[in-house]
Amino acid sequence: MSMNITVRTYIPADLEACRALWAELTEHHRQIYGDPTIGGKEPGLFFDTHLTHVGSERTWVAEVDGVVCGFVGSIVEGDEAEVEPIVVTTAQRGKGVGHALLARVRREAEVLKLRFLGLKPVARNLDAIRFFYRAGSQLLGHVDLFIDLSPSSGRTWKEGVVLHGHCLKY
């Protein structure tokens, strides 16, 4: 059974659906990091801040059967763009929605004649890392390193990443 995925530019009527998707993404981050404080008490409202920063003209939504099930934003700076974020509701993952959203951002980057399209999944989002890798993101451009300034929070870090001979936690 083939799905009809439509990707279109964000419109104000998409606000609540996109807030819900942002909240769903935040909940996923809370789970993979074991930190219920990520995103604050109303994480969906961070979509509003994101939209102000990115702009509606650089935000696209995916619909299946007329229902918003994902969105993607593109932050353009100079001759590069960063995909931030790409979100697909759990029920639609693995069905081509993410690929359709990423393809839309890539086409826009090509039209703008940008040099690079950056993707920054959080280190523990292994599903996102696998998705981006399969979609062709196989170049490592930047690494974000952190110092945990509140280790008393009980946050735990996992072992298992080696980069240039250095063992890192994620």
N, C-alpha and C positions, 0 to 999 in steps of 0.2 A: 504494500500500500504506500503510495507516494504522497508526501506532504507538500502542500503549497506554502512555501516560506516567502514572505514579502519583507523586504528591507526598505525602509523609507526614512526620510528626515523626521526628526523629533518634532512634535507639535505640543502646545500647552495641554491638550487633553490627555497626553501620555503621562502627566506628572505623577499621579497616584500609582500607576503601574510601575513606573521607573523607581519611585521611592520604595515600593514593595520589593522590587528586584535588588535594589541596593541593600535593603535590610536582610534579604536572603543571603546575599554575598557576605555581609558582615557576620551573620550567624555561622556561616561556613568557616570564616576566619576564626571566630570564637572557638569553634569546635576543634579545628586543627591545631590551634595554639593553646587550647585549654585555658582560655582567658575570657571570662564573661564580660570584662570591662571594655573590650574593643568596641569602638563605635558609640559608646555612651548609651544613654537611656532610650534615645529615639534615633537609631542609626539611619533610618530611611531619610531623615531630613538632611543628611550629608549629601544626598543627591542634589539638593538645591544649590549648595555651595559649589559642587562640581559643575553643575550646569552653568552657573555664573562664570566660572573660570574658563570652561571649555567653549561655551556658546552653543545655542541650539543648532546652528548651522554646521557644527562639527559633532553632532550627536545623532545617531541613527538607531531606530528601533526595529526589531524583528517581530513579525506577526505570523501566527499560524491560525488559520480559520478566523481571522479578524481579531484575535486576542494577542496582545503584546506579551511576548514570552522571553524577550532579551533586548539588550541594548549595548551599544558600544560608543565610546567617545574617542576623539583624536585631538591631541594637543600638538599643535604645529609651532615649532620654534626654529627659525632659520630654514635650513634645508633638511630638517629632520622632523619626524612626527612620532609621538608616543601613543600607543593604544592604551587608553585609560578610562575606565576599565572595559572589559568585555564580560558581560554577565548573561547567562542563560539560566532560566528557571530549571530546577532539578528535573521536572517531568519532561522537559524537552531536550535534555543533554543527550548527546550521542546520536542525534537525528539530523544533523546538518545545519542547525541554526547558528552555532558558533562559526562554522566555516563560511556561511553566508554573510555574517556580520564582519568577519575578518576580511573577506573578499571585497566588501564595500569600502572599508577603510583603505585597503591596498589600492583599489582603483582610484580613490580620491588622492592618495599620495602620488600615484603615477601621473595623474592629471596635473598636479602641482609641481611635478618634476623634482620631487624630493629625493635625497640620496639614501636615507635610511628610514625604516619603520621599526621603532623600538617597542619591546614588550617586556613588562616587568611584573610577572606573577610573584606573589609572595613565596618565599623559599619552601614552605611546607605544602603548598598547593601542587602536589605531584600530578594530579589530573590535568591541571592547567599547563604545567610544564610539558607533559606528554603531548597534550593537544597542540601547543605551539610548535613543538619539535616536529611532529608529524605534518604540520601545516607549512613547514619550511624554515622556521626560525632556528637555525643551527649555528649561528654566530654569536659569540659572547662579546658584547661591547662594553658593558659596565658591570661593576660588582658593588653592591651596597653592603658595607660592613657596619655593625652596630656595637655599641657598648651598652650593656644593660645597666642603667643608672638606678634601677629600683629592684635589685635582686631579692629583696625581702618580700616582694609581692607574691612569691611562691611560683612564679613562672618557671617552667622547665624548658631547657633547650636540648634538642636531640643531637646525637653524634652522627657523623657519617658523610660529611662532604669534605673532599680533599681538593684543594685548588693550588696548583703550583707547589705541591709538596707540603702545604699547610693544612692541618686538620681544623676544620671550622664546625661550629655547631649551628643548627638552624632551628 
